Amino acid sequence: MDLTDELRAFVATAKTGSFTAAADQVGVSNRLTSKYVAELEKRLGVRLLQRTTRKVGLTPSGETLLARAPALLDELDDLLVEVSHGSRGFTGTIRVSAPVTFGEDYVGGMLGRFAALHLGLVVDLRLNDSFADLASEGIDVAFRVGRSETLSLKTRKLGEVRTVPAASPGYIATRGAPDRPEDLVRHDCILDTNRRVPRRWTFLEDGTERSVEIRGRFQVNSARAAADLAMAGLGICYAPRFALAEALRSGRLVPVLEAFGGAVVPVSAVYLEGRSLPQKVRALIDFALEDIRQSGVL
């Protein structure tokens, strides 16, 4: 039997929890689906599924295989499509992860521009401010703001974004603007709990990095929510420039402490170490690198 058929039958059964549902998904009979999985277990010498009268569950070996098999099958499909279609554009599915605000402000539009060049491509964009587990979630590439310390991931830097402290004109008229970072202790600061150290804001002074402790009544886990609160006159926010761009252009927010540069963090594309990068994923990363430069989003 063909190993790829066995893997497809296993993945479908593991994901649906049923040989019957898996058979419908892969387009073969219930009996053949069960036979494919049994042959795969025989080939590997381990049990992959726990079978009961009511459902099918994964063994530890099955969980390990399911974490990698979908990506391997996708990569094989990509290879076959690329060979058969030549230069007619990419097809299949590309799964992308990004932080919520950056995804809404930029990544979604960038993916639309990329997909317009490849009409057979299906894009699956997942927005989450928690770092996705690329292997278990089958993510091809993740766009991240900030430094990634996961050793199993390869990183390609796409640019840098500066963090900007900003407040509404109304807030400044009432409370005044801070002259130096240490003045923030006398202000209402809006904490973004997505930051690694939410109560510490970092600035550059004469090329030297310094941090100040801040406090405030509002804590949020979204740069956009922080900006909204700041526009309502409820405090000073500290967010990536792309999240504040429209509010700064319109004057609803004004930057403060401009003499002191805010923290600069990298924007990167990350993908799994040790696997051959599909051509469509490599092309997307190359496209994003050039698109970011041209769009000026950072």
C-alpha positions as CSV (number, residue, x, y, z in Angstrom):
1,M,0.0,0.0,0.0
2,D,1.1,3.6,-0.6
3,L,2.5,5.4,2.4
4,T,0.8,8.7,1.5
5,D,-2.6,7.0,1.3
6,E,-1.9,5.5,4.8
7,L,-0.9,8.8,6.2
8,R,-4.0,10.6,4.7
9,A,-6.3,7.9,6.2
10,F,-4.6,8.2,9.6
11,V,-4.8,12.1,9.7
12,A,-8.4,12.1,8.6
13,T,-9.3,9.5,11.2
14,A,-7.4,11.2,14.0
15,K,-9.0,14.6,13.2
16,T,-12.5,13.3,12.9
17,G,-12.4,10.6,15.6
18,S,-14.2,8.2,13.2
19,F,-13.3,5.8,10.4
20,T,-16.7,6.5,8.8
21,A,-16.2,10.3,8.8
22,A,-12.5,9.8,7.6
23,A,-13.7,7.6,4.8
24,D,-16.0,10.3,3.5
25,Q,-13.2,12.9,3.8
26,V,-10.6,10.8,1.9
27,G,-13.1,9.4,-0.6
28,V,-12.6,5.6,0.0
29,S,-14.6,3.0,1.9
30,N,-14.8,2.7,5.6
31,R,-13.1,-0.7,5.4
32,L,-10.3,0.5,3.3
33,T,-9.7,3.5,5.6
34,S,-9.4,1.2,8.5
35,K,-7.1,-1.1,6.5
36,Y,-4.8,1.9,5.6
37,V,-4.4,2.8,9.2
38,A,-3.7,-0.8,10.3
39,E,-1.0,-1.1,7.5
40,L,0.6,2.2,8.7
41,E,0.7,0.9,12.3
42,K,2.2,-2.4,11.0
43,R,4.8,-0.4,8.9
44,L,5.8,1.7,12.0
45,G,5.6,-1.1,14.5
46,V,3.5,1.0,17.0
47,R,-0.2,1.5,17.7
48,L,-1.4,5.0,16.6
49,L,-5.1,4.8,17.5
50,Q,-7.0,3.6,20.5
51,R,-10.2,2.0,19.2
52,T,-13.4,1.7,21.2
53,T,-17.0,0.9,20.2
54,R,-17.9,4.6,20.4
55,K,-14.9,6.5,19.2
56,V,-11.3,6.5,18.0
57,G,-8.5,8.3,20.1
58,L,-4.8,8.9,19.7
59,T,-2.0,7.1,21.5
60,P,1.1,9.1,22.4
61,S,2.8,7.8,19.2
62,G,-0.3,8.9,17.3
63,E,-0.1,12.4,18.8
64,T,3.5,12.7,17.7
65,L,2.7,11.6,14.2
66,L,-0.3,13.9,13.9
67,A,1.8,16.9,14.9
68,R,3.9,16.6,11.8
69,A,2.0,14.5,9.2
70,P,-0.4,17.2,8.0
71,A,2.4,19.6,7.2
72,L,4.3,16.8,5.4
73,L,1.3,15.9,3.3
74,D,0.7,19.6,2.5
75,E,4.4,19.9,1.4
76,L,4.1,16.9,-0.8
77,D,0.9,18.3,-2.4
78,D,2.7,21.6,-2.9
79,L,5.6,19.9,-4.7
80,L,3.3,17.9,-7.0
81,V,1.3,21.0,-7.8
82,E,4.4,23.1,-8.5
83,V,5.8,20.4,-10.8
84,S,2.5,19.9,-12.7
85,H,1.5,23.5,-12.9
86,G,4.8,25.0,-13.7
87,S,4.6,28.8,-13.7
88,R,0.8,29.1,-13.5
89,G,0.9,30.3,-9.9
90,F,0.7,28.6,-6.5
91,T,-2.3,26.5,-5.4
92,G,-3.3,24.7,-2.2
93,T,-3.6,26.2,1.3
94,I,-1.1,28.4,3.1
95,R,-1.7,28.8,6.9
96,V,-0.5,32.0,8.5
97,S,-0.5,33.3,12.1
98,A,-0.2,36.9,13.2
99,P,-0.9,39.1,16.2
100,V,-4.4,40.6,16.2
101,T,-3.6,44.3,15.7
102,F,-0.8,43.8,13.2
103,G,-2.8,41.2,11.4
104,E,-5.8,43.5,11.1
105,D,-3.8,46.6,10.2
106,Y,-1.4,45.0,7.7
107,V,-1.1,41.2,7.3
108,G,-4.6,40.6,6.1
109,G,-4.2,43.2,3.3
110,M,-0.8,42.0,2.4
111,L,-2.1,38.4,2.0
112,G,-4.8,39.7,-0.2
113,R,-2.2,41.3,-2.5
114,F,-0.2,38.1,-2.6
115,A,-3.3,35.9,-3.2
116,A,-4.3,38.2,-6.1
117,L,-1.2,37.0,-7.9
118,H,-2.0,33.3,-7.3
119,L,-5.7,32.8,-7.9
120,G,-5.6,29.1,-7.0
121,L,-4.2,29.8,-3.5
122,V,-6.4,29.3,-0.3
123,V,-5.3,31.5,2.6
124,D,-6.0,30.5,6.2
125,L,-5.1,33.5,8.5
126,R,-5.3,33.0,12.2
127,L,-5.0,36.0,14.5
128,N,-3.9,35.5,18.1
129,D,-1.8,37.6,20.4
130,S,-0.4,34.4,22.0
131,F,2.4,32.8,20.0
132,A,1.0,29.9,17.9
133,D,2.6,26.4,18.1
134,L,3.4,26.1,14.4
135,A,3.9,22.3,14.5
136,S,0.7,21.3,16.3
137,E,-1.5,23.9,14.5
138,G,-0.1,23.2,11.1
139,I,1.0,26.9,10.6
140,D,3.3,27.4,7.6
141,V,4.6,30.9,8.6
142,A,3.9,33.3,11.5
143,F,4.4,37.0,11.4
144,R,5.6,38.3,14.8
145,V,6.2,41.7,16.4
146,G,9.0,41.4,19.0
147,R,11.8,39.0,19.6
148,S,11.2,35.2,19.3
149,E,13.2,33.0,21.7
150,T,11.9,29.7,20.4
151,L,14.9,27.7,19.3
152,S,12.9,25.4,17.0
153,L,12.0,28.3,14.8
154,K,13.9,30.0,12.0
155,T,13.5,33.7,11.8
156,R,13.7,36.2,8.9
157,K,13.7,39.8,9.9
158,L,11.3,41.9,7.8
159,G,11.9,45.3,9.5
160,E,11.7,47.2,12.8
161,V,8.9,49.2,14.4
162,R,9.2,51.9,17.0
163,T,7.0,52.0,20.0
164,V,5.4,55.5,20.5
165,P,3.9,57.0,23.6
166,A,0.9,59.1,22.7
167,A,-2.1,60.9,24.3
168,S,-5.1,62.9,23.1
169,P,-5.0,66.7,22.8
170,G,-7.7,66.8,25.5
171,Y,-5.6,64.8,27.9
172,I,-2.6,67.0,27.4
173,A,-4.6,70.2,27.8
174,T,-5.9,68.9,31.1
175,R,-2.8,67.1,32.5
176,G,0.1,68.5,30.6
177,A,2.7,66.6,28.6
178,P,5.6,64.8,30.3
179,D,8.9,66.4,29.6
180,R,11.1,63.4,30.6
181,P,10.3,59.6,30.9
182,E,10.4,59.9,34.7
183,D,7.5,62.4,34.6
184,L,5.2,59.5,33.6
185,V,4.9,58.5,37.2
186,R,2.5,61.5,37.6
187,H,0.4,60.4,34.6
188,D,-2.3,57.9,33.9
189,C,-0.6,55.3,31.7
190,I,-2.5,52.6,29.8
191,L,-0.9,49.2,30.3
192,D,-0.8,46.7,27.4
193,T,-0.5,43.2,29.0
194,N,0.7,41.7,25.7
195,R,4.1,43.4,26.4
196,R,6.6,41.2,28.3
197,V,6.9,43.7,31.1
198,P,3.7,45.7,30.9
199,R,4.6,48.1,33.8
200,R,7.9,49.1,32.3
201,W,8.3,51.4,29.3
202,T,11.7,51.7,27.5
203,F,13.2,54.8,25.9
204,L,16.5,55.7,24.3
205,E,18.4,58.7,25.6
206,D,21.7,59.6,23.9
207,G,21.9,56.1,22.5
208,T,21.4,54.5,25.9
209,E,18.4,52.4,26.7
210,R,16.5,53.2,29.9
211,S,13.3,52.0,31.4
212,V,10.8,53.6,33.7
213,E,8.0,52.1,35.8
214,I,4.6,53.3,35.0
215,R,1.1,52.9,36.5
216,G,-2.5,53.5,35.5
217,R,-6.1,52.5,36.0
218,F,-6.5,50.6,32.7
219,Q,-4.9,47.3,31.6
220,V,-5.7,45.9,28.2
221,N,-4.3,43.1,26.0
222,S,-4.6,45.0,22.7
223,A,-2.6,47.9,21.3
224,R,-5.8,49.0,19.5
225,A,-7.8,49.1,22.7
226,A,-5.0,51.0,24.4
227,A,-5.1,53.6,21.5
228,D,-8.9,53.8,21.8
229,L,-8.6,54.6,25.6
230,A,-6.0,57.2,24.9
231,M,-8.1,58.8,22.2
232,A,-10.9,59.0,24.8
233,G,-8.6,61.1,27.0
234,L,-8.1,58.4,29.6
235,G,-4.3,58.3,29.6
236,I,-1.1,57.8,27.7
237,C,-0.7,54.7,25.6
238,Y,2.6,53.1,24.4
239,A,2.1,51.2,21.2
240,P,3.7,50.2,17.9
241,R,3.6,53.0,15.4
242,F,1.5,51.0,12.9
243,A,-1.3,50.7,15.6
244,L,-1.4,54.5,16.0
245,A,-0.7,55.6,12.5
246,E,-4.3,56.7,11.6
247,A,-4.9,58.4,15.0
248,L,-1.6,60.3,14.7
249,R,-2.4,61.4,11.1
250,S,-5.8,62.6,12.1
251,G,-4.6,64.4,15.2
252,R,-6.8,62.4,17.6
253,L,-3.5,61.4,19.2
254,V,-0.3,63.3,19.5
255,P,3.1,61.8,20.3
256,V,4.8,62.7,23.6
257,L,8.4,62.5,24.7
258,E,9.5,62.8,21.1
259,A,13.0,63.7,22.2
260,F,13.3,60.2,23.7
261,G,13.0,57.4,21.2
262,G,10.6,54.6,22.2
263,A,11.7,51.0,22.1
264,V,12.4,49.5,18.7
265,V,11.3,45.9,18.2
266,P,11.8,43.6,15.2
267,V,9.0,42.4,12.9
268,S,9.8,38.9,11.6
269,A,8.5,35.9,9.7
270,V,9.1,32.7,11.6
271,Y,8.8,29.1,10.4
272,L,9.8,25.6,11.6
273,E,13.4,24.7,11.8
274,G,14.5,21.5,10.0
275,R,11.8,21.3,7.4
276,S,12.1,22.1,3.7
277,L,10.3,25.4,3.2
278,P,7.6,25.1,0.5
279,Q,8.1,27.3,-2.5
280,K,4.8,29.2,-1.9
281,V,5.8,30.0,1.7
282,R,9.2,31.2,0.7
283,A,7.6,33.3,-2.0
284,L,5.1,34.8,0.6
285,I,8.0,35.8,2.9
286,D,9.9,37.4,0.0
287,F,6.7,39.2,-1.0
288,A,6.1,40.5,2.6
289,L,9.6,41.8,2.8
290,E,9.2,43.9,-0.3
291,D,5.6,44.9,0.5
292,I,6.5,46.2,4.0
293,R,9.2,48.4,2.4
294,Q,6.8,49.8,-0.2
295,S,3.8,50.3,2.1
296,G,5.7,52.1,4.8
297,V,3.6,50.4,7.5
298,L,6.6,50.3,9.8
